[in-house]
Amino acid sequence: MVDAWVLGHAHITTTEIYIAPTPDEVVAHVLAHHERQRTELAKPPASPAPGYRPEVLAALFGTSTANGESR
C-alpha cells in the first residue's frame, strides 16, 4: 500500500477519491474522443505504396478502378 503511505492515508481505499472522474470530465473526454474520430474519418485514405497496380487493388478491395468502373 505504498500509494496510501505516500499520500498519508491509513487505507488504500481513501486514495480512490483521486481517481474517480466527475461526470463533467467523463463527458468532456467522450466528446473529445468523438471529435478525434470525426477528424480521422475526414482525412483522405493513404495512397498505396508505389508499385501496386490500381486494377489489382480494385479487385482485392472492391473499389472503383482508375477509369471509374466499379468492380
HTML snippet that shows the backbone in 3Dmol.js (N, CA, C, O; Angstrom):
<script src="https://3Dmol.org/build/3Dmol-min.js"></script>
<div id="view" style="width:600px;height:400px;position:relative"></div>
<script>
const pdb = `
ATOM      1  N   MET A   1       0.819  -1.187   0.000  1.00  0.00           N
ATOM      2  CA  MET A   1       0.000   0.000   0.000  1.00  0.00           C
ATOM      3  C   MET A   1       0.871   1.261   0.000  1.00  0.00           C
ATOM      4  O   MET A   1       0.685   2.168   0.812  1.00  0.00           O
ATOM      5  N   VAL A   2       1.792   1.289  -0.901  1.00  0.00           N
ATOM      6  CA  VAL A   2       2.723   2.412  -0.986  1.00  0.00           C
ATOM      7  C   VAL A   2       1.975   3.708  -1.266  1.00  0.00           C
ATOM      8  O   VAL A   2       2.288   4.746  -0.683  1.00  0.00           O
ATOM      9  N   ASP A   3       0.969   3.652  -2.174  1.00  0.00           N
ATOM     10  CA  ASP A   3       0.216   4.863  -2.510  1.00  0.00           C
ATOM     11  C   ASP A   3      -0.414   5.484  -1.275  1.00  0.00           C
ATOM     12  O   ASP A   3      -0.358   6.699  -1.085  1.00  0.00           O
ATOM     13  N   ALA A   4      -1.009   4.656  -0.443  1.00  0.00           N
ATOM     14  CA  ALA A   4      -1.638   5.164   0.771  1.00  0.00           C
ATOM     15  C   ALA A   4      -0.593   5.791   1.684  1.00  0.00           C
ATOM     16  O   ALA A   4      -0.837   6.834   2.292  1.00  0.00           O
ATOM     17  N   TRP A   5       0.570   5.154   1.780  1.00  0.00           N
ATOM     18  CA  TRP A   5       1.630   5.672   2.646  1.00  0.00           C
ATOM     19  C   TRP A   5       2.172   7.004   2.111  1.00  0.00           C
ATOM     20  O   TRP A   5       2.343   7.956   2.872  1.00  0.00           O
ATOM     21  N   VAL A   6       2.438   7.069   0.806  1.00  0.00           N
ATOM     22  CA  VAL A   6       2.973   8.296   0.203  1.00  0.00           C
ATOM     23  C   VAL A   6       1.999   9.450   0.379  1.00  0.00           C
ATOM     24  O   VAL A   6       2.415  10.571   0.670  1.00  0.00           O
ATOM     25  N   LEU A   7       0.713   9.190   0.207  1.00  0.00           N
ATOM     26  CA  LEU A   7      -0.289  10.242   0.313  1.00  0.00           C
ATOM     27  C   LEU A   7      -0.716  10.512   1.752  1.00  0.00           C
ATOM     28  O   LEU A   7      -1.480  11.440   2.014  1.00  0.00           O
ATOM     29  N   GLY A   8      -0.221   9.700   2.681  1.00  0.00           N
ATOM     30  CA  GLY A   8      -0.527   9.925   4.081  1.00  0.00           C
ATOM     31  C   GLY A   8      -1.883   9.390   4.510  1.00  0.00           C
ATOM     32  O   GLY A   8      -2.453   9.881   5.485  1.00  0.00           O
ATOM     33  N   HIS A   9      -2.411   8.401   3.810  1.00  0.00           N
ATOM     34  CA  HIS A   9      -3.699   7.818   4.166  1.00  0.00           C
ATOM     35  C   HIS A   9      -3.491   6.493   4.894  1.00  0.00           C
ATOM     36  O   HIS A   9      -2.516   5.783   4.647  1.00  0.00           O
ATOM     37  N   ALA A  10      -4.407   6.175   5.780  1.00  0.00           N
ATOM     38  CA  ALA A  10      -4.325   4.927   6.516  1.00  0.00           C
ATOM     39  C   ALA A  10      -4.760   3.743   5.658  1.00  0.00           C
ATOM     40  O   ALA A  10      -4.284   2.628   5.871  1.00  0.00           O
ATOM     41  N   HIS A  11      -5.646   3.957   4.703  1.00  0.00           N
ATOM     42  CA  HIS A  11      -6.179   2.877   3.872  1.00  0.00           C
ATOM     43  C   HIS A  11      -6.062   3.248   2.397  1.00  0.00           C
ATOM     44  O   HIS A  11      -6.242   4.404   2.014  1.00  0.00           O
ATOM     45  N   ILE A  12      -5.763   2.258   1.594  1.00  0.00           N
ATOM     46  CA  ILE A  12      -5.635   2.477   0.149  1.00  0.00           C
ATOM     47  C   ILE A  12      -6.952   2.957  -0.453  1.00  0.00           C
ATOM     48  O   ILE A  12      -6.940   3.712  -1.425  1.00  0.00           O
ATOM     49  N   THR A  13      -8.079   2.538   0.102  1.00  0.00           N
ATOM     50  CA  THR A  13      -9.370   2.933  -0.457  1.00  0.00           C
ATOM     51  C   THR A  13      -9.587   4.439  -0.369  1.00  0.00           C
ATOM     52  O   THR A  13     -10.370   5.001  -1.135  1.00  0.00           O
ATOM     53  N   THR A  14      -8.901   5.091   0.555  1.00  0.00           N
ATOM     54  CA  THR A  14      -9.031   6.550   0.664  1.00  0.00           C
ATOM     55  C   THR A  14      -8.472   7.239  -0.577  1.00  0.00           C
ATOM     56  O   THR A  14      -8.931   8.320  -0.946  1.00  0.00           O
ATOM     57  N   THR A  15      -7.484   6.622  -1.222  1.00  0.00           N
ATOM     58  CA  THR A  15      -6.877   7.235  -2.409  1.00  0.00           C
ATOM     59  C   THR A  15      -7.809   7.186  -3.616  1.00  0.00           C
ATOM     60  O   THR A  15      -7.579   7.884  -4.603  1.00  0.00           O
ATOM     61  N   GLU A  16      -8.865   6.364  -3.545  1.00  0.00           N
ATOM     62  CA  GLU A  16      -9.798   6.262  -4.664  1.00  0.00           C
ATOM     63  C   GLU A  16     -10.483   7.587  -4.980  1.00  0.00           C
ATOM     64  O   GLU A  16     -10.959   7.781  -6.099  1.00  0.00           O
ATOM     65  N   ILE A  17     -10.541   8.495  -4.021  1.00  0.00           N
ATOM     66  CA  ILE A  17     -11.181   9.788  -4.303  1.00  0.00           C
ATOM     67  C   ILE A  17     -10.413  10.564  -5.352  1.00  0.00           C
ATOM     68  O   ILE A  17     -10.966  11.453  -5.999  1.00  0.00           O
ATOM     69  N   TYR A  18      -9.125  10.233  -5.529  1.00  0.00           N
ATOM     70  CA  TYR A  18      -8.309  10.943  -6.511  1.00  0.00           C
ATOM     71  C   TYR A  18      -8.477  10.395  -7.925  1.00  0.00           C
ATOM     72  O   TYR A  18      -8.127  11.069  -8.894  1.00  0.00           O
ATOM     73  N   ILE A  19      -9.007   9.186  -8.051  1.00  0.00           N
ATOM     74  CA  ILE A  19      -9.075   8.563  -9.377  1.00  0.00           C
ATOM     75  C   ILE A  19     -10.482   8.524  -9.971  1.00  0.00           C
ATOM     76  O   ILE A  19     -10.645   8.148 -11.132  1.00  0.00           O
ATOM     77  N   ALA A  20     -11.482   8.898  -9.211  1.00  0.00           N
ATOM     78  CA  ALA A  20     -12.852   8.863  -9.719  1.00  0.00           C
ATOM     79  C   ALA A  20     -13.135  10.144 -10.512  1.00  0.00           C
ATOM     80  O   ALA A  20     -13.112  11.239  -9.951  1.00  0.00           O
ATOM     81  N   PRO A  21     -13.403  10.007 -11.817  1.00  0.00           N
ATOM     82  CA  PRO A  21     -13.675  11.214 -12.611  1.00  0.00           C
ATOM     83  C   PRO A  21     -15.065  11.775 -12.288  1.00  0.00           C
ATOM     84  O   PRO A  21     -15.975  11.049 -11.890  1.00  0.00           O
ATOM     85  N   THR A  22     -15.191  13.065 -12.470  1.00  0.00           N
ATOM     86  CA  THR A  22     -16.501  13.692 -12.305  1.00  0.00           C
ATOM     87  C   THR A  22     -17.306  13.459 -13.576  1.00  0.00           C
ATOM     88  O   THR A  22     -16.725  13.192 -14.627  1.00  0.00           O
ATOM     89  N   PRO A  23     -18.622  13.554 -13.502  1.00  0.00           N
ATOM     90  CA  PRO A  23     -19.430  13.398 -14.726  1.00  0.00           C
ATOM     91  C   PRO A  23     -19.009  14.370 -15.829  1.00  0.00           C
ATOM     92  O   PRO A  23     -19.000  14.004 -17.004  1.00  0.00           O
ATOM     93  N   ASP A  24     -18.664  15.597 -15.464  1.00  0.00           N
ATOM     94  CA  ASP A  24     -18.226  16.581 -16.467  1.00  0.00           C
ATOM     95  C   ASP A  24     -16.935  16.137 -17.160  1.00  0.00           C
ATOM     96  O   ASP A  24     -16.772  16.340 -18.363  1.00  0.00           O
ATOM     97  N   GLU A  25     -16.016  15.529 -16.397  1.00  0.00           N
ATOM     98  CA  GLU A  25     -14.777  15.036 -17.002  1.00  0.00           C
ATOM     99  C   GLU A  25     -15.056  13.896 -17.967  1.00  0.00           C
ATOM    100  O   GLU A  25     -14.451  13.827 -19.037  1.00  0.00           O
ATOM    101  N   VAL A  26     -15.959  13.008 -17.601  1.00  0.00           N
ATOM    102  CA  VAL A  26     -16.316  11.881 -18.477  1.00  0.00           C
ATOM    103  C   VAL A  26     -16.921  12.404 -19.772  1.00  0.00           C
ATOM    104  O   VAL A  26     -16.542  11.963 -20.857  1.00  0.00           O
ATOM    105  N   VAL A  27     -17.855  13.337 -19.668  1.00  0.00           N
ATOM    106  CA  VAL A  27     -18.496  13.903 -20.859  1.00  0.00           C
ATOM    107  C   VAL A  27     -17.460  14.596 -21.737  1.00  0.00           C
ATOM    108  O   VAL A  27     -17.473  14.430 -22.956  1.00  0.00           O
ATOM    109  N   ALA A  28     -16.567  15.366 -21.134  1.00  0.00           N
ATOM    110  CA  ALA A  28     -15.536  16.074 -21.908  1.00  0.00           C
ATOM    111  C   ALA A  28     -14.631  15.093 -22.646  1.00  0.00           C
ATOM    112  O   ALA A  28     -14.279  15.325 -23.803  1.00  0.00           O
ATOM    113  N   HIS A  29     -14.256  14.008 -21.994  1.00  0.00           N
ATOM    114  CA  HIS A  29     -13.395  13.021 -22.636  1.00  0.00           C
ATOM    115  C   HIS A  29     -14.121  12.273 -23.747  1.00  0.00           C
ATOM    116  O   HIS A  29     -13.524  11.978 -24.782  1.00  0.00           O
ATOM    117  N   VAL A  30     -15.377  11.966 -23.552  1.00  0.00           N
ATOM    118  CA  VAL A  30     -16.156  11.289 -24.597  1.00  0.00           C
ATOM    119  C   VAL A  30     -16.309  12.204 -25.813  1.00  0.00           C
ATOM    120  O   VAL A  30     -16.137  11.766 -26.951  1.00  0.00           O
ATOM    121  N   LEU A  31     -16.631  13.466 -25.571  1.00  0.00           N
ATOM    122  CA  LEU A  31     -16.767  14.412 -26.686  1.00  0.00           C
ATOM    123  C   LEU A  31     -15.444  14.578 -27.426  1.00  0.00           C
ATOM    124  O   LEU A  31     -15.425  14.647 -28.655  1.00  0.00           O
ATOM    125  N   ALA A  32     -14.340  14.641 -26.687  1.00  0.00           N
ATOM    126  CA  ALA A  32     -13.023  14.761 -27.317  1.00  0.00           C
ATOM    127  C   ALA A  32     -12.716  13.516 -28.151  1.00  0.00           C
ATOM    128  O   ALA A  32     -12.159  13.621 -29.244  1.00  0.00           O
ATOM    129  N   HIS A  33     -13.075  12.355 -27.641  1.00  0.00           N
ATOM    130  CA  HIS A  33     -12.864  11.107 -28.385  1.00  0.00           C
ATOM    131  C   HIS A  33     -13.631  11.131 -29.702  1.00  0.00           C
ATOM    132  O   HIS A  33     -13.082  10.799 -30.752  1.00  0.00           O
ATOM    133  N   HIS A  34     -14.897  11.523 -29.645  1.00  0.00           N
ATOM    134  CA  HIS A  34     -15.709  11.558 -30.865  1.00  0.00           C
ATOM    135  C   HIS A  34     -15.183  12.590 -31.851  1.00  0.00           C
ATOM    136  O   HIS A  34     -15.249  12.374 -33.061  1.00  0.00           O
ATOM    137  N   GLU A  35     -14.671  13.689 -31.362  1.00  0.00           N
ATOM    138  CA  GLU A  35     -14.089  14.694 -32.257  1.00  0.00           C
ATOM    139  C   GLU A  35     -12.843  14.138 -32.940  1.00  0.00           C
ATOM    140  O   GLU A  35     -12.632  14.369 -34.130  1.00  0.00           O
ATOM    141  N   ARG A  36     -12.022  13.411 -32.195  1.00  0.00           N
ATOM    142  CA  ARG A  36     -10.832  12.789 -32.810  1.00  0.00           C
ATOM    143  C   ARG A  36     -11.252  11.776 -33.863  1.00  0.00           C
ATOM    144  O   ARG A  36     -10.632  11.703 -34.924  1.00  0.00           O
ATOM    145  N   GLN A  37     -12.290  10.995 -33.593  1.00  0.00           N
ATOM    146  CA  GLN A  37     -12.774  10.020 -34.565  1.00  0.00           C
ATOM    147  C   GLN A  37     -13.283  10.716 -35.824  1.00  0.00           C
ATOM    148  O   GLN A  37     -12.994  10.280 -36.938  1.00  0.00           O
ATOM    149  N   ARG A  38     -14.037  11.792 -35.646  1.00  0.00           N
ATOM    150  CA  ARG A  38     -14.580  12.543 -36.777  1.00  0.00           C
ATOM    151  C   ARG A  38     -13.436  13.115 -37.623  1.00  0.00           C
ATOM    152  O   ARG A  38     -13.501  13.094 -38.852  1.00  0.00           O
ATOM    153  N   THR A  39     -12.402  13.620 -36.971  1.00  0.00           N
ATOM    154  CA  THR A  39     -11.253  14.181 -37.683  1.00  0.00           C
ATOM    155  C   THR A  39     -10.534  13.100 -38.477  1.00  0.00           C
ATOM    156  O   THR A  39     -10.141  13.330 -39.621  1.00  0.00           O
ATOM    157  N   GLU A  40     -10.359  11.923 -37.881  1.00  0.00           N
ATOM    158  CA  GLU A  40      -9.691  10.819 -38.579  1.00  0.00           C
ATOM    159  C   GLU A  40     -10.492  10.357 -39.787  1.00  0.00           C
ATOM    160  O   GLU A  40      -9.919  10.082 -40.841  1.00  0.00           O
ATOM    161  N   LEU A  41     -11.807  10.269 -39.645  1.00  0.00           N
ATOM    162  CA  LEU A  41     -12.645   9.815 -40.756  1.00  0.00           C
ATOM    163  C   LEU A  41     -12.676  10.825 -41.899  1.00  0.00           C
ATOM    164  O   LEU A  41     -12.894  10.453 -43.052  1.00  0.00           O
ATOM    165  N   ALA A  42     -12.458  12.101 -41.583  1.00  0.00           N
ATOM    166  CA  ALA A  42     -12.495  13.139 -42.613  1.00  0.00           C
ATOM    167  C   ALA A  42     -11.220  13.141 -43.459  1.00  0.00           C
ATOM    168  O   ALA A  42     -11.209  13.695 -44.559  1.00  0.00           O
ATOM    169  N   LYS A  43     -10.159  12.532 -42.960  1.00  0.00           N
ATOM    170  CA  LYS A  43      -8.901  12.502 -43.708  1.00  0.00           C
ATOM    171  C   LYS A  43      -9.046  11.562 -44.911  1.00  0.00           C
ATOM    172  O   LYS A  43      -9.696  10.522 -44.811  1.00  0.00           O
ATOM    173  N   PRO A  44      -8.445  11.925 -46.035  1.00  0.00           N
ATOM    174  CA  PRO A  44      -8.476  11.011 -47.178  1.00  0.00           C
ATOM    175  C   PRO A  44      -7.631   9.777 -46.865  1.00  0.00           C
ATOM    176  O   PRO A  44      -6.669   9.864 -46.101  1.00  0.00           O
ATOM    177  N   PRO A  45      -7.980   8.639 -47.445  1.00  0.00           N
ATOM    178  CA  PRO A  45      -7.190   7.435 -47.177  1.00  0.00           C
ATOM    179  C   PRO A  45      -5.766   7.584 -47.708  1.00  0.00           C
ATOM    180  O   PRO A  45      -5.527   8.316 -48.669  1.00  0.00           O
ATOM    181  N   ALA A  46      -4.856   6.908 -47.097  1.00  0.00           N
ATOM    182  CA  ALA A  46      -3.461   6.952 -47.531  1.00  0.00           C
ATOM    183  C   ALA A  46      -3.329   6.311 -48.900  1.00  0.00           C
ATOM    184  O   ALA A  46      -4.032   5.355 -49.227  1.00  0.00           O
ATOM    185  N   SER A  47      -2.433   6.844 -49.680  1.00  0.00           N
ATOM    186  CA  SER A  47      -2.165   6.275 -51.005  1.00  0.00           C
ATOM    187  C   SER A  47      -1.440   4.951 -50.841  1.00  0.00           C
ATOM    188  O   SER A  47      -0.653   4.780 -49.909  1.00  0.00           O
ATOM    189  N   PRO A  48      -1.702   4.011 -51.744  1.00  0.00           N
ATOM    190  CA  PRO A  48      -0.975   2.745 -51.663  1.00  0.00           C
ATOM    191  C   PRO A  48       0.512   2.959 -51.955  1.00  0.00           C
ATOM    192  O   PRO A  48       0.900   3.939 -52.592  1.00  0.00           O
ATOM    193  N   ALA A  49       1.307   2.053 -51.494  1.00  0.00           N
ATOM    194  CA  ALA A  49       2.744   2.130 -51.737  1.00  0.00           C
ATOM    195  C   ALA A  49       3.017   2.051 -53.234  1.00  0.00           C
ATOM    196  O   ALA A  49       2.257   1.421 -53.970  1.00  0.00           O
ATOM    197  N   PRO A  50       4.083   2.675 -53.686  1.00  0.00           N
ATOM    198  CA  PRO A  50       4.422   2.624 -55.110  1.00  0.00           C
ATOM    199  C   PRO A  50       4.594   1.176 -55.579  1.00  0.00           C
ATOM    200  O   PRO A  50       5.123   0.330 -54.858  1.00  0.00           O
ATOM    201  N   GLY A  51       4.139   0.919 -56.790  1.00  0.00           N
ATOM    202  CA  GLY A  51       4.299  -0.401 -57.366  1.00  0.00           C
ATOM    203  C   GLY A  51       3.022  -1.222 -57.413  1.00  0.00           C
ATOM    204  O   GLY A  51       2.956  -2.215 -58.138  1.00  0.00           O
ATOM    205  N   TYR A  52       2.006  -0.829 -56.655  1.00  0.00           N
ATOM    206  CA  TYR A  52       0.740  -1.553 -56.702  1.00  0.00           C
ATOM    207  C   TYR A  52      -0.087  -1.034 -57.863  1.00  0.00           C
ATOM    208  O   TYR A  52      -0.219   0.175 -58.058  1.00  0.00           O
ATOM    209  N   ARG A  53      -0.641  -1.957 -58.628  1.00  0.00           N
ATOM    210  CA  ARG A  53      -1.465  -1.564 -59.766  1.00  0.00           C
ATOM    211  C   ARG A  53      -2.882  -1.295 -59.286  1.00  0.00           C
ATOM    212  O   ARG A  53      -3.435  -2.098 -58.535  1.00  0.00           O
ATOM    213  N   PRO A  54      -3.490  -0.172 -59.704  1.00  0.00           N
ATOM    214  CA  PRO A  54      -4.833   0.185 -59.254  1.00  0.00           C
ATOM    215  C   PRO A  54      -5.877  -0.887 -59.547  1.00  0.00           C
ATOM    216  O   PRO A  54      -6.773  -1.100 -58.731  1.00  0.00           O
ATOM    217  N   GLU A  55      -5.786  -1.563 -60.683  1.00  0.00           N
ATOM    218  CA  GLU A  55      -6.789  -2.571 -61.024  1.00  0.00           C
ATOM    219  C   GLU A  55      -6.701  -3.785 -60.093  1.00  0.00           C
ATOM    220  O   GLU A  55      -7.715  -4.423 -59.812  1.00  0.00           O
ATOM    221  N   VAL A  56      -5.506  -4.102 -59.620  1.00  0.00           N
ATOM    222  CA  VAL A  56      -5.348  -5.215 -58.680  1.00  0.00           C
ATOM    223  C   VAL A  56      -5.946  -4.833 -57.326  1.00  0.00           C
ATOM    224  O   VAL A  56      -6.649  -5.631 -56.704  1.00  0.00           O
ATOM    225  N   LEU A  57      -5.667  -3.621 -56.878  1.00  0.00           N
ATOM    226  CA  LEU A  57      -6.236  -3.159 -55.607  1.00  0.00           C
ATOM    227  C   LEU A  57      -7.758  -3.101 -55.694  1.00  0.00           C
ATOM    228  O   LEU A  57      -8.452  -3.428 -54.731  1.00  0.00           O
ATOM    229  N   ALA A  58      -8.276  -2.684 -56.848  1.00  0.00           N
ATOM    230  CA  ALA A  58      -9.728  -2.620 -57.023  1.00  0.00           C
ATOM    231  C   ALA A  58     -10.337  -4.019 -56.933  1.00  0.00           C
ATOM    232  O   ALA A  58     -11.403  -4.200 -56.345  1.00  0.00           O
ATOM    233  N   ALA A  59      -9.665  -4.992 -57.510  1.00  0.00           N
ATOM    234  CA  ALA A  59     -10.173  -6.363 -57.447  1.00  0.00           C
ATOM    235  C   ALA A  59     -10.135  -6.902 -56.020  1.00  0.00           C
ATOM    236  O   ALA A  59     -11.049  -7.610 -55.597  1.00  0.00           O
ATOM    237  N   LEU A  60      -9.098  -6.575 -55.291  1.00  0.00           N
ATOM    238  CA  LEU A  60      -8.955  -7.061 -53.921  1.00  0.00           C
ATOM    239  C   LEU A  60      -9.933  -6.403 -52.953  1.00  0.00           C
ATOM    240  O   LEU A  60     -10.518  -7.071 -52.101  1.00  0.00           O
ATOM    241  N   PHE A  61     -10.104  -5.096 -53.088  1.00  0.00           N
ATOM    242  CA  PHE A  61     -10.865  -4.337 -52.096  1.00  0.00           C
ATOM    243  C   PHE A  61     -12.230  -3.856 -52.574  1.00  0.00           C
ATOM    244  O   PHE A  61     -12.959  -3.210 -51.821  1.00  0.00           O
ATOM    245  N   GLY A  62     -12.581  -4.166 -53.819  1.00  0.00           N
ATOM    246  CA  GLY A  62     -13.897  -3.803 -54.314  1.00  0.00           C
ATOM    247  C   GLY A  62     -14.088  -2.321 -54.538  1.00  0.00           C
ATOM    248  O   GLY A  62     -15.208  -1.818 -54.452  1.00  0.00           O
ATOM    249  N   THR A  63     -13.020  -1.626 -54.820  1.00  0.00           N
ATOM    250  CA  THR A  63     -13.113  -0.191 -55.094  1.00  0.00           C
ATOM    251  C   THR A  63     -13.234   0.022 -56.588  1.00  0.00           C
ATOM    252  O   THR A  63     -13.165  -0.930 -57.366  1.00  0.00           O
ATOM    253  N   SER A  64     -13.412   1.254 -56.986  1.00  0.00           N
ATOM    254  CA  SER A  64     -13.502   1.543 -58.414  1.00  0.00           C
ATOM    255  C   SER A  64     -12.102   1.624 -59.002  1.00  0.00           C
ATOM    256  O   SER A  64     -11.141   1.957 -58.309  1.00  0.00           O
ATOM    257  N   THR A  65     -12.000   1.319 -60.273  1.00  0.00           N
ATOM    258  CA  THR A  65     -10.710   1.377 -60.964  1.00  0.00           C
ATOM    259  C   THR A  65     -10.410   2.794 -61.361  1.00  0.00           C
ATOM    260  O   THR A  65     -11.237   3.686 -61.173  1.00  0.00           O
ATOM    261  N   ALA A  66      -9.238   3.010 -61.908  1.00  0.00           N
ATOM    262  CA  ALA A  66      -8.801   4.356 -62.283  1.00  0.00           C
ATOM    263  C   ALA A  66      -9.738   5.000 -63.300  1.00  0.00           C
ATOM    264  O   ALA A  66      -9.900   6.220 -63.291  1.00  0.00           O
ATOM    265  N   ASN A  67     -10.366   4.201 -64.184  1.00  0.00           N
ATOM    266  CA  ASN A  67     -11.241   4.786 -65.208  1.00  0.00           C
ATOM    267  C   ASN A  67     -12.686   4.932 -64.717  1.00  0.00           C
ATOM    268  O   ASN A  67     -13.578   5.273 -65.494  1.00  0.00           O
ATOM    269  N   GLY A  68     -12.909   4.672 -63.426  1.00  0.00           N
ATOM    270  CA  GLY A  68     -14.229   4.917 -62.859  1.00  0.00           C
ATOM    271  C   GLY A  68     -15.164   3.734 -62.817  1.00  0.00           C
ATOM    272  O   GLY A  68     -16.248   3.814 -62.239  1.00  0.00           O
ATOM    273  N   GLU A  69     -14.746   2.611 -63.436  1.00  0.00           N
ATOM    274  CA  GLU A  69     -15.597   1.425 -63.411  1.00  0.00           C
ATOM    275  C   GLU A  69     -15.645   0.864 -61.994  1.00  0.00           C
ATOM    276  O   GLU A  69     -14.636   0.833 -61.290  1.00  0.00           O
ATOM    277  N   SER A  70     -16.804   0.432 -61.597  1.00  0.00           N
ATOM    278  CA  SER A  70     -16.943  -0.178 -60.291  1.00  0.00           C
ATOM    279  C   SER A  70     -16.712  -1.657 -60.395  1.00  0.00           C
ATOM    280  O   SER A  70     -17.203  -2.292 -61.328  1.00  0.00           O
ATOM    281  N   ARG A  71     -15.989  -2.219 -59.477  1.00  0.00           N
ATOM    282  CA  ARG A  71     -15.671  -3.640 -59.514  1.00  0.00           C
ATOM    283  C   ARG A  71     -16.466  -4.373 -58.487  1.00  0.00           C
ATOM    284  O   ARG A  71     -16.339  -5.591 -58.361  1.00  0.00           O
TER     285      ARG A  71
END
`;
const viewer = $3Dmol.createViewer("view");
viewer.addModel(pdb, "pdb");
viewer.setStyle({}, {cartoon: {color: "spectrum"}});
viewer.zoomTo();
viewer.render();
</script>
